[in-house]
């Protein structure tokens, strides 16, 4: 049990109304969106109102050697915000202000609790967008997105979160506060700590302010659906589009299991007998979009697409993307537990990866659907299971091992956008080797020698 003096010190700093100790409240914070993970109730949940209070919480944690687990909306999918027992969960949801939109420098400054969609809604009036577009864009926070370096549907053309973070304010593990980066387009002063803290999953510091780059919103866009009777043909079409120097804003794939599930869920007109569907969007200046849409349609037909449809209006377009964004919630209704993974391979290897996943599913007698960001090789094999079935869960874990072994063997990586957290720590040496993991651990210990910040994630203490 967390020492009473810890809670008393937290109340002095934050006020009783921002310190939760009731067991029902604590249970809410024992989970995140990751399925089939062991969970633990923290000792206390605190909700600071500013950077100074965050720093004081960290100092208290260091004084008593109590772990601190920063948390946004808890939508992450690698166990990254699951706390240990008798720990402090640091909810950042009260730090939710958009502090500035700077049209002259095309930047915005936000607190970590700002919802990503709320930022885009705020900058829309200026004709601007913040491009990173994770599937949980309407609920995920900016702080969580930066900490996980989330990607999303627009990653192929526009990149991922790390490409838009220009500056950060961070509370270090000793409670000190630093600012790094700024509004200048060029900045090579010192080590790139902005890049280091982006994607660090809260293990090296706690982000309390974020300076992001904005870009002009595209003038026009067109969405296209291509139907394939063979996964290899879909893979060749993906490569051919890129080879012809067309970079769509979005290039997504769904396999047959996903197609059938999603179509029964949203009735978007997806063909139930298709082996694969590609959903493509080109955007930019109107003239360029018209030209690229024609070229993409031509390429798809040359690569033997069974059918190609261009959305004729915004209603059809929105229905297509509703279908894609509904993949996870649709699949989640099939079985009590949905294990969503994040295996990423070179895009030329997508057909190999999808076929390997099918073989793994057959081998272990599991139902696995695959969808994801085909343009950047980021696939989401999704295992539909029931964590109460111990025998099936053993097969699930074996299947997950083989999925990541396959991804690495194809020149891929363990995570394209979901992070490592708890779920993928055991695989790190497959990608980096023992020396690489040791280097990660030495960086953690240099910045957080007491393992106070989100311990048990990415690397374990020796």
Beta strands, then each sheet from edge to edge (+ up, - down):
strand 1: 19-20
strand 2: 44-46
strand 3: 68-71
strand 4: 88-91
strand 5: 98-102
strand 6: 107-110
strand 7: 128-129
strand 8: 165-171
strand 9: 177-181
strand 10: 206-213
strand 11: 215-216
strand 12: 220-228
strand 13: 250-255
strand 14: 276-284
strand 15: 307-310
strand 16: 337-340
strand 17: 343-344
strand 18: 367-373
strand 19: 378-385
sheet 1: 1+ 2- 4- 3-
sheet 2: 5+ 6- 10+ 8- 9+
sheet 3: 7+ 11-
sheet 4: 15+ 12- 14+ 13- 18+ 19- 16+
sheet 5: 15+ 12- 14+ 13- 18+ 19- 17+
end
